Amino acid sequence: MSEKVIKNWIALAEYDFETAKAMMKSGGYLYVAFTCQQTIRKK
């Protein structure tokens, strides 16, 4: 896998995690679980 692809996956994982944190603050707990799962899959 190229370094560019790896950096893209990491950026997407970080975005998912930031989304999870925002959803946690707003009470969207089901989506928190989903975005955390997506983060883990990408890391």
MODELLER restraints for C-alpha pairs under 7 A, 6 or more apart:
rsr = mdl.restraints
at = mdl.atoms
rsr.add(forms.Gaussian(group=physical.xy_distance, feature=features.Distance(at['CA:9:A'], at['CA:42:A']), mean=6.12, stdev=0.5))
rsr.add(forms.Gaussian(group=physical.xy_distance, feature=features.Distance(at['CA:10:A'], at['CA:42:A']), mean=6.96, stdev=0.5))
rsr.add(forms.Gaussian(group=physical.xy_distance, feature=features.Distance(at['CA:10:A'], at['CA:43:A']), mean=6.70, stdev=0.5))
rsr.add(forms.Gaussian(group=physical.xy_distance, feature=features.Distance(at['CA:13:A'], at['CA:39:A']), mean=4.59, stdev=0.5))
rsr.add(forms.Gaussian(group=physical.xy_distance, feature=features.Distance(at['CA:13:A'], at['CA:42:A']), mean=5.68, stdev=0.5))
rsr.add(forms.Gaussian(group=physical.xy_distance, feature=features.Distance(at['CA:13:A'], at['CA:43:A']), mean=6.66, stdev=0.5))
rsr.add(forms.Gaussian(group=physical.xy_distance, feature=features.Distance(at['CA:16:A'], at['CA:35:A']), mean=5.43, stdev=0.5))
rsr.add(forms.Gaussian(group=physical.xy_distance, feature=features.Distance(at['CA:16:A'], at['CA:36:A']), mean=6.95, stdev=0.5))
rsr.add(forms.Gaussian(group=physical.xy_distance, feature=features.Distance(at['CA:16:A'], at['CA:38:A']), mean=6.81, stdev=0.5))
rsr.add(forms.Gaussian(group=physical.xy_distance, feature=features.Distance(at['CA:16:A'], at['CA:39:A']), mean=5.70, stdev=0.5))
rsr.add(forms.Gaussian(group=physical.xy_distance, feature=features.Distance(at['CA:17:A'], at['CA:35:A']), mean=6.53, stdev=0.5))
rsr.add(forms.Gaussian(group=physical.xy_distance, feature=features.Distance(at['CA:17:A'], at['CA:36:A']), mean=6.14, stdev=0.5))
rsr.add(forms.Gaussian(group=physical.xy_distance, feature=features.Distance(at['CA:17:A'], at['CA:39:A']), mean=6.03, stdev=0.5))
rsr.add(forms.Gaussian(group=physical.xy_distance, feature=features.Distance(at['CA:20:A'], at['CA:32:A']), mean=4.55, stdev=0.5))
rsr.add(forms.Gaussian(group=physical.xy_distance, feature=features.Distance(at['CA:20:A'], at['CA:35:A']), mean=5.53, stdev=0.5))
rsr.add(forms.Gaussian(group=physical.xy_distance, feature=features.Distance(at['CA:20:A'], at['CA:36:A']), mean=6.29, stdev=0.5))
rsr.add(forms.Gaussian(group=physical.xy_distance, feature=features.Distance(at['CA:23:A'], at['CA:29:A']), mean=6.71, stdev=0.5))
rsr.add(forms.Gaussian(group=physical.xy_distance, feature=features.Distance(at['CA:23:A'], at['CA:31:A']), mean=6.78, stdev=0.5))
rsr.add(forms.Gaussian(group=physical.xy_distance, feature=features.Distance(at['CA:23:A'], at['CA:32:A']), mean=5.85, stdev=0.5))
rsr.add(forms.Gaussian(group=physical.xy_distance, feature=features.Distance(at['CA:24:A'], at['CA:32:A']), mean=6.11, stdev=0.5))
